[in-house]
């Protein structure tokens, strides 16, 4: 048993509860979808999953803080800095369109540093988890997880490159750099949301980048990628979840050997 064994076990229980709700609402004919103030969609599954996780955490970890995408930060982090961060459904646009690439993201932070992360994608029949100093694992459930490891690819010409929407990189002033990375890579695909990071952790691809995220989008991914041997920083090179000079969270996740090259290529916006 490890220092985070109880927290990992709890994260699995939270994911089990979340999966029961989300899978029942996936492709439901009466699924209710609304637009949030930022015009992103939220379904009744998003809110139901977060409410259930909040209720379970209030019972199991009443002294821990909690930040969720749908209901904000309540309660706040404790004096010791323990705080759970939850994205009830990462990939809501996929969820509402019937695309099976979506997941519940559950993280535990200590002093703002992600130390436990779990990603559960029930429509894919797969779950990933990791903790500081404990490696990373994947499988259909906690009982059947196997260790995962990033690739050993050293040259971009041999690498599989994954990215988020090109419009986001255009808005960040780095589209030219991303397009050049795509040209120089062996292969490029936009798998999107959590999935690219999990494929990276499994060694199926080698680089995943995003220009702008929220804490709940990234917190659970960091312990898994780094636990699998990868490197995870912001665009300015600070350990994830860091931010850019403007305060936005960004992500460069790689297998390690490719990190310096990708970081240098994306370091500065292109003059407009």
C-alpha positions as CSV (number, residue, x, y, z in Angstrom):
1,X,0.0,0.0,0.0
2,X,1.2,3.5,-0.8
3,X,0.8,6.9,0.6
4,X,-1.9,7.6,-1.9
5,X,-3.5,4.1,-2.0
6,X,-6.6,5.2,-0.1
7,X,-7.1,8.2,-2.3
8,X,-6.6,6.1,-5.5
9,X,-9.2,3.6,-4.2
10,X,-11.6,6.5,-3.4
11,X,-11.1,7.9,-6.9
12,X,-12.1,4.6,-8.4
13,X,-15.2,4.5,-6.3
14,X,-16.1,8.0,-7.4
15,X,-15.5,6.9,-11.0
16,X,-17.7,3.9,-10.6
17,X,-20.5,6.1,-9.4
18,X,-19.9,8.6,-12.2
19,X,-19.8,5.9,-14.9
20,X,-23.2,4.5,-13.7
21,X,-24.8,7.9,-14.3
22,X,-23.0,9.0,-17.5
23,X,-23.5,5.7,-19.3
24,X,-27.2,5.7,-18.5
25,X,-27.5,9.2,-20.1
26,X,-25.2,8.6,-23.1
27,X,-27.3,8.7,-26.3
28,X,-30.5,9.0,-24.2
29,X,-33.3,10.4,-26.2
30,X,-34.4,12.8,-23.4
31,X,-30.9,14.1,-22.7
32,X,-31.1,17.8,-21.8
33,X,-28.4,20.1,-23.1
34,X,-28.0,23.8,-22.4
35,X,-25.5,26.5,-23.2
36,X,-23.3,27.9,-20.4
37,X,-22.4,31.6,-20.3
38,X,-19.3,30.8,-22.3
39,X,-21.5,29.1,-24.9
40,X,-20.0,25.7,-24.2
41,X,-22.6,22.9,-23.8
42,X,-23.6,21.3,-20.5
43,X,-25.9,18.3,-20.3
44,X,-27.9,16.9,-17.4
45,X,-25.3,14.1,-17.2
46,X,-22.6,16.7,-16.4
47,X,-24.4,18.2,-13.5
48,X,-25.7,14.8,-12.2
49,X,-22.2,13.3,-12.2
50,X,-20.7,16.3,-10.4
51,X,-23.5,16.3,-7.8
52,X,-22.9,12.6,-7.0
53,X,-19.2,13.0,-6.7
54,X,-19.7,16.0,-4.4
55,X,-22.0,14.0,-2.2
56,X,-19.6,11.1,-2.0
57,X,-16.6,13.3,-1.2
58,X,-18.5,15.2,1.4
59,X,-19.0,11.9,3.2
60,X,-15.6,10.3,2.6
61,X,-13.3,13.4,2.7
62,X,-15.2,16.2,4.5
63,X,-12.0,18.1,5.3
64,X,-10.8,18.2,1.7
65,X,-11.6,21.1,-0.7
66,X,-13.3,20.5,-4.0
67,X,-13.3,22.3,-7.4
68,X,-15.7,21.2,-10.1
69,X,-16.4,22.5,-13.5
70,X,-20.1,22.9,-13.1
71,X,-20.4,24.1,-9.4
72,X,-17.2,25.8,-8.8
73,X,-15.0,25.7,-5.6
74,X,-17.0,24.6,-2.6
75,X,-15.6,23.8,-0.1
76,X,-12.3,25.6,-0.6
77,X,-8.9,23.8,-0.1
78,X,-8.0,23.0,3.5
79,X,-5.1,24.5,5.4
80,X,-3.0,21.5,4.3
81,X,-3.8,22.3,0.7
82,X,-5.7,19.1,-0.2
83,X,-8.3,19.7,-3.0
84,X,-10.1,17.4,-5.3
85,X,-10.6,18.7,-8.9
86,X,-13.3,17.2,-11.0
87,X,-14.5,17.4,-14.6
88,X,-17.7,15.4,-14.6
89,X,-17.6,14.9,-18.4
90,X,-14.6,15.9,-20.4
91,X,-15.7,15.9,-24.0
92,X,-19.2,17.1,-23.5
93,X,-19.5,18.0,-27.2
94,X,-18.7,14.4,-28.1
95,X,-21.1,13.1,-25.4
96,X,-24.1,15.1,-26.7
97,X,-23.4,14.0,-30.3
98,X,-23.1,10.3,-29.4
99,X,-19.3,10.1,-29.9
100,X,-17.9,7.7,-27.3
101,X,-14.7,9.6,-26.6
102,X,-15.5,11.3,-23.3
103,X,-14.5,10.7,-19.7
104,X,-14.8,11.7,-16.1
105,X,-11.6,13.3,-14.8
106,X,-10.8,13.1,-11.0
107,X,-7.7,14.6,-9.4
108,X,-6.3,15.2,-6.0
109,X,-4.1,18.3,-5.5
110,X,-1.8,19.0,-2.5
111,X,-0.6,22.6,-2.3
112,X,-1.8,23.0,-5.9
113,X,0.3,20.1,-7.2
114,X,-1.6,17.2,-8.8
115,X,-0.6,14.0,-6.9
116,X,-3.4,11.6,-7.9
117,X,-5.2,11.4,-11.2
118,X,-7.9,9.1,-12.7
119,X,-9.6,9.2,-16.0
120,X,-12.6,7.0,-16.6
121,X,-13.9,6.6,-20.2
122,X,-16.7,4.0,-19.8
123,X,-17.9,4.2,-23.4
124,X,-14.4,3.1,-24.4
125,X,-14.3,0.5,-21.6
126,X,-11.0,1.9,-20.3
127,X,-9.7,3.7,-17.2
128,X,-6.3,5.3,-16.5
129,X,-4.8,6.3,-13.1
130,X,-1.6,7.3,-11.5
131,X,-0.1,9.0,-8.4
132,X,3.1,10.7,-7.5
133,X,5.9,8.2,-7.2
134,X,3.6,5.3,-8.0
135,X,3.7,5.0,-11.8
136,X,0.6,4.9,-14.1
137,X,-1.8,2.2,-14.9
138,X,-4.6,1.4,-17.4
139,X,-7.3,-1.2,-17.7
140,X,-11.1,-1.7,-17.6
141,X,-11.2,-1.4,-13.8
142,X,-9.0,-1.1,-10.7
143,X,-8.6,-4.9,-10.4
144,X,-7.2,-5.4,-13.8
145,X,-4.9,-2.4,-14.4
146,X,-1.5,-2.9,-16.0
147,X,1.5,-0.5,-15.9
148,X,1.8,1.9,-18.8
149,X,4.8,3.7,-20.2
150,X,5.5,6.4,-22.7
151,X,7.4,5.7,-25.9
152,X,11.1,6.0,-26.5
153,X,10.9,8.0,-29.8
154,X,13.7,10.6,-30.0
155,X,13.2,12.3,-33.3
156,X,10.2,14.3,-34.4
157,X,10.4,12.7,-37.9
158,X,9.5,9.4,-36.2
159,X,6.9,10.9,-33.8
160,X,3.1,10.8,-33.7
161,X,1.9,14.4,-32.9
162,X,-1.5,15.1,-31.4
163,X,-3.1,18.6,-31.0
164,X,-6.3,20.4,-30.1
165,X,-8.2,22.5,-32.6
166,X,-6.2,24.6,-35.0
167,X,-8.4,27.6,-34.3
168,X,-7.1,27.6,-30.7
169,X,-3.5,27.7,-31.9
170,X,-4.4,30.4,-34.4
171,X,-5.8,32.5,-31.6
172,X,-2.7,31.9,-29.5
173,X,-0.5,33.2,-32.4
174,X,1.2,29.8,-32.8
175,X,-0.6,28.2,-35.7
176,X,2.5,28.5,-38.0
177,X,4.6,26.6,-35.5
178,X,2.0,23.9,-35.0
179,X,1.6,23.4,-38.8
180,X,5.4,23.1,-39.1
181,X,5.5,20.5,-36.4
182,X,2.8,18.6,-38.3
183,X,4.9,18.7,-41.4
184,X,8.0,17.5,-39.6
185,X,6.2,14.7,-37.8
186,X,5.8,11.1,-38.9
187,X,2.0,11.4,-38.3
188,X,-0.4,14.0,-36.9
189,X,-3.9,13.6,-35.6
190,X,-6.3,15.6,-33.4
191,X,-7.8,13.1,-31.0
192,X,-8.9,15.8,-28.6
193,X,-9.6,16.4,-24.9
194,X,-8.3,13.8,-22.5
195,X,-7.7,11.1,-25.1
196,X,-4.5,12.3,-26.6
197,X,-2.8,12.5,-23.2
198,X,-3.9,9.0,-22.4
199,X,-2.6,7.6,-25.7
200,X,0.7,9.5,-25.0
201,X,0.9,7.8,-21.5
202,X,0.4,4.4,-23.2
203,X,3.1,5.0,-25.7
204,X,0.7,5.1,-28.7
205,X,1.7,8.7,-29.6
206,X,4.5,10.9,-28.6
207,X,3.3,14.6,-28.2
208,X,0.1,16.2,-27.1
209,X,-0.3,20.0,-27.0
210,X,-3.1,22.4,-26.1
211,X,-3.0,26.3,-25.9
212,X,-5.7,27.0,-23.4
213,X,-7.3,24.9,-20.7
214,X,-9.0,25.0,-17.3
215,X,-7.6,23.4,-14.2
216,X,-10.3,20.6,-14.3
217,X,-9.2,19.8,-17.9
218,X,-5.6,19.1,-17.0
219,X,-5.2,18.2,-13.3
220,X,-6.1,14.5,-13.5
221,X,-3.9,14.0,-16.6
222,X,-0.6,15.2,-15.0
223,X,0.0,12.3,-12.6
224,X,-0.8,9.8,-15.3
225,X,1.4,11.2,-18.0
226,X,4.3,11.9,-15.6
227,X,3.8,8.6,-13.8
228,X,4.2,6.9,-17.2
229,X,7.5,8.6,-17.6
230,X,6.4,11.6,-19.7
231,X,7.1,15.3,-19.3
232,X,4.2,17.7,-18.8
233,X,4.7,21.5,-18.8
234,X,3.0,24.7,-19.8
235,X,4.1,26.7,-22.9
236,X,6.6,28.6,-20.9
237,X,8.2,25.4,-19.6
238,X,6.9,25.5,-16.0
239,X,5.6,22.2,-14.6
240,X,1.9,21.6,-15.3
241,X,-0.5,22.8,-14.4
242,X,1.3,26.1,-14.9
243,X,0.1,29.1,-16.9
244,X,1.3,31.4,-19.7
245,X,2.3,35.0,-19.0
246,X,-1.4,36.0,-19.4
247,X,-2.4,33.5,-16.7
248,X,-4.0,31.0,-19.0
249,X,-3.3,27.3,-18.5
250,X,-1.6,25.6,-21.4
251,X,-0.1,22.2,-22.0
252,X,2.8,20.5,-23.7
253,X,3.0,16.8,-22.9
254,X,5.6,14.6,-24.4
255,X,7.4,11.3,-24.0
256,X,10.4,13.3,-22.6
257,X,13.1,13.1,-25.3
258,X,11.0,15.3,-27.6
259,X,10.1,17.9,-25.0
260,X,12.8,20.4,-25.5
261,X,12.3,20.5,-29.3
262,X,8.5,21.0,-29.0
263,X,8.9,23.6,-26.3
264,X,11.3,25.6,-28.4
265,X,9.1,25.4,-31.5
266,X,6.0,26.7,-29.5
267,X,7.9,29.2,-27.2
268,X,7.0,32.4,-28.9
269,X,3.8,33.6,-30.8
270,X,4.2,34.5,-34.4
271,X,4.1,38.2,-35.1
272,X,0.9,39.2,-36.8
